[in-house]
């Protein structure tokens, strides 16, 4: 099943006593894992958590085989990013099928879909597969759900800001909610901009706004680069994603003769962001967009295939080349 079906099952409390969660989004696996666990952990339950390298089949099987000391359910939660032998999974599931009081939740954090599909077949219909949010609206809905459960008073615009600051990384955005909750205050968009910083201490949207408006971005670029988590390919992909969003808006306006950000992108950002996107998308022509995508593709290819280049200098030269292209291509 997919997320909506799982949400429906959770609302009715009808989740099988053995269940698999997997897919492309770690945040959703963890989020819904906690919700399923809340159903499993009834009063008197005997719980065992085995995370990653802690997993031991004999210990897991023994836990499900022993009667609960308090007469409740035996609950086994396994988190893993490695393949677990099919026979072992079948034995653990069999223990749940033989005794309805047993509970087994398997959260599988593995991107290899071949391995994940093998596990899925063993669990039958008792699984949920997650995909990364297709739109910011979808991501913000998930963030709002978590914020509501934590009693965090935060505006929708603030959640959008949080999501964009972390370059549309749902897991990182969600991790900030606990920090904001500790303030015990109403949180709006301005609060998020003051209190939350991206991985490199630089908000990518701020960087991109300066970049496309032809301001000096060298200090911001070096701030990104000096962060331990900086990755050249992810940085290029972030630029590509930002330009592709503008290209979609530009194309929509040219085809339909009007600006409708929700219809063009599938979601409606806060008004100030929508206005900035409108200005930016119309500042370039189609020829400029084509050249920008060629430069980004060529840069990514070079970074991946040429081990001899100085990546920092090469990437900065690409960024400056793009700025030069924008400065000559902007529509007067």
N, C-alpha and C positions, 0 to 999 in steps of 0.2 A: 504494500500500500504506500501511498504518498502522504505528505504532511497533513493535508486537509482531512483525509480519512482517519489518520491517527488522532487528530484533534477531536474528531467526532467520537471516536472510540473512548478517548480519555474523558470526554464530557459525560458519557454514559457509564463509565467505569468498567467497560467491557474490553479489557485487554487480556490476551492469553497469558498463561502462567509461564511461558517461555517466549522470549521476544528478542529479535535482532534489530539493531539500528546501525546503518552505515550510509555512506554517500560522500559527496564532495564538500560538505559544510560541517566542520567540526563543532561550531557553535550550536547548530541545531541538534546534532547528535547528543551533545552534553545537556542542552536545555530540556529536550524531551526525555532523555534518560532520567533526569531528576523527577520529571512528572510521573513516569511509569513507576519509579522507585517509591514515590509517595503512595501510590496505590498498593504496591507490594508490601510496604512496611506497616502492616496492621499491628495493633497492640500485642506485645508478646513475641513478635517476630525475631528470629535469630539470623542476623545478617552477617555475611562475609563478603568483603570487597577485595578483589585481586586485580591490581592495576599493572598492566604491561609486564615487566620482567618478574613480577610477583606471581604470575600465573603458574600454578602447579596442578596438573590434572588430578592426581590422587587426593590432594587436599580439597579440591573443588568437589570431586565425586563423594568423598567422605562426608563433606558438609551436607550434601543433599540426601545422603543415606541415613544420617543419624536423626533420631527423633529430637524435636526441639525441646530444650530444657524447660521452657515456659509454656509448652503446649501450643505454640503459635506456628507460623510458617517458617520454613528454612528459605532464606533469600540469598541468592548468589548473584553478585554483580561482577562481571569481568569486563575490563577495558583492555584492548589489545591493538597494537599496530602491526602484529605479525600473524601469519597463518597459524591457525590451530587445527590440528589433525582432525579430519572429518569424523573418524571413529570416536574421538573424545567428545566432540560436540553432540554426536548421536547418543552417546551414553548419558551425558548430562541432561539432554532433552528427554530421554527415556525415563530418567528418574522423576521428571516432572509429569510425564504422561501416566506413570504408575501411581503417583501420589499427588493429587491435586493441591495439596498444601505446600508443595515445593514451588519456588519461584526462581527463574533464571533469566537475567538480563545480560545480553552480550552487546557491548558497544564496540564496533569495529572501526578503527581509525586507519584505514588502509586505502590508498588511491588506486591500487591495482584492481580493476573491476572484475578481472577473471577470478581472482581469489575471493572477492566479495560475493560474486555470483555463486560460487561453489557453496559458500556458507548459507546464502539465501535459500538455495535448493534444500538444504538440510532442515531449515526452519519452516519450510512449507509456506503457508500464508501469513505466518507470524513474523512479519518484518516491516520495516519502514525505511525507504531510501530517500535521502535528502539531496537537494541540489542547491547550489549557491543562489541567493535571491536574484531574480531576473531584472528587478527594478529597485531603485531606492525606496519606493513606496512599500514594497514587500519587506525590505530589510527594516524599515522604520516601524512597521506593524509588529515585527518580532521584538524590536527593542522596546516598544510601548508595552507589549505584553509582559516583558520582564520587569520593566519599571513599575507597572501596576502591581505586580506580585510583591515587589519590594517596598511598596508604599512610597515610591519616589514621585514627588510633585514636579513634573518636568513638561515643558511645552513640546508640541510636535515639531515646531521649527528648531528647537534646541536639539531634538533627536536627529533631525536632518543634518544640522551643523556638526554634531558629534560623529555621525557616519562619514561625512565628507572630510573632516579633519583627519580621520584615520584611513583616508584614501579608499573608502568603501570596503573596509575590512570589518565585517560584522563582529568577529570574535574580539578584536581590539576595542571596537566601539562599546560592546557590551561590558567589557572589563572595567570601563570607566564608570558604569552606573553605580557600582558599590562605593567608589570613591566619592561620587557626587551625593550619594545617599547620606554619607557621614556628615555632610554640611547641615542636614536637617532644615532645609530651606527650599523655597520655590526656585526652580532653575529655569531660566529663559535662555534665548539664543546668545545674548551678550555675555551671560555668565559662562557659557560653554567656551566661547572664544577667549575669555580671560583666563579660564582655569585649565583648559585641556590643550595638550600639545601632541602633535603627531610623533612618529617614531624618530624623526630627525630634529625635533624641536621646531620644525617649520611646517605650517599648515600648507598642504599641497595646493589648495585653492588659492591661498594668498600668493604662493609662488607663481602659479599659472597666471593669475591676474596681472602680476608685475611683469611676467614674461611676455604675455601677449600685448601688453600696453607699452612694451619696449623700454621698460625700466631696467636698471642695473640689477641683475639677479645673481651676480657672482658670489656674494656673501651667502645668499640663501643656498646656492648650489653646494658650496663648500660645507655648509652646516649639515646638509643631507649626507654628503660624502663621508664626513668624519664620524657619523654615527655607526656603531658596530653592526647594526642590522641593515645597512645600506646595500642595495643590490642593483647593479647597472641595468639588468634586463627588466626588473620590476619598475624602475624609474622610466625607462623607455615605454613600457606598456602603459604606465600612468599617463604619459604625454599622448600616446596614441588614443587612449580611451577619451581623454579630454577633447582632443581634436575631432574624434569621431562623433562625439556628442554634438559639437558645434556644426559639423557637416550634416548631420541628420536634421538639425533645426534649419540650417540654410536651405537644404533641399526641399524641406516641407514648405517653407515660405515661397520658394520659387515655383513649386508645383501648384500650391493652393492659394497663393496670393494673400495669405494671412498668417499671423503668428499664434500658434496654439501649442504651448510647450507640453501640456499633458497628452494631447493627441499625437504629437511628434515623438515624444520620448517614452510615453506610457506612464508618466508620473508627473506630479506638479510640485516643484520645489518652492520654497518660500519666495514671495514676490520680489524681494531684492536680488535674489540669485537668478530668478527668471529674467529680470530686466538686464542683468549683466550678461547672461547667456545670449539674449537677443542682440545686444550691441556687439558682442564678440563675434557671433556667427555671421553677421552681415558685414563685418569689417574685412572679410576675405572673399575672394572670388573662387570659382570652381577650379581654375588652373592652379591657384595657390594651394588649395586643399590637396590636389593630386601630387604636387611637388612635395608637400609636407609629408604625406604618407610614404612616398618613395624614399625620402631621406630617413625617416624613422625605420622603415623596413631594411634599408641598406645598413644603417647603424647597428641594428639588432643582429643582422647576419654577420657583420664584421666582428662584433663583440663575442659572438658565439664561436667563430671559426678561426680567428687570428689570435693566437696565444702570445704573439710577440709585441703587440701594441701596448702602449701605456693607456689603460682603460680610462683613467681619470681625465687625462688630457684629451683623449679622443672623444669622450662623451661631452666634455665642455665645448669642444670645437663644434660638435653637432648642435648643441643648444644655441650657440652663438650664430651658427649658420642658419638655423631656423628663425632666429630673431631678425637676422639680416633679410631673409626672404620675406618675412612678415612686413618689415619696414618698407620694402619696395613694392609689395603686392597689395597693401591696404587700399581699399576703394576710397577715392577722394570725394 
